Amino acid sequence: MGLNSGVLSGSNASAVVSGLGVVGGLVGANSGTINDSNSSSTVSGIGQVGGLVGLNSGMIRGNTVTFTVTGMNEVGGLVGRNTSTGDIVNSTFTSKVFGQDSVGGVIGVNEGATLSNLGFASTVSGRNYVGGLLEC
């Protein structure tokens, strides 16, 4: 799905996804709610690349996911860029994340939103601003 502004609940997905910007394994951009979904994806792109969502300004809750994510900038195992209105709670995931700048095991760039009760195991590799949980 390119854009989710509603409620996406209980979905199961396995995909190989590639694009230039705002690329996600389940949704490119999320301003709605993603609940209780299971996904296993390989995702690649240039910027705002995430295993589940490329750009999040909504709610991500109760998801179990496994990803391999490759990108250049703002690359995250779960979300590439998380805005100040994007909340991520009660999710577990495993990710392998490879990028250049602003690379995080969970989130590439977080603008100050709520992150709580996350269980994760990540392998992260990058050049600048690299972190196991998040960067920037």
Sequence and secondary structure as in RCSB ss.txt:
>XXXX:A:sequence
MGLNSGVLSGSNASAVVSGLGVVGGLVGANSGTINDSNSSSTVSGIGQVGGLVGLNSGMIRGNTVTFTVTGMNEV
GGLVGRNTSTGDIVNSTFTSKVFGQDSVGGVIGVNEGATLSNLGFASTVSGRNYVGGLLEC
>XXXX:A:secstr
  EE SEEES EEEEEEE SEEEESSEEEESSEEES EEEEEEE SEEEESSEEEE SEEES EEEEEEE SEEE
ESSEEEE TT EEEEEEEEEEEE SEEEESSEEEE S  EEEEEEEEEEE SEEEESSB  
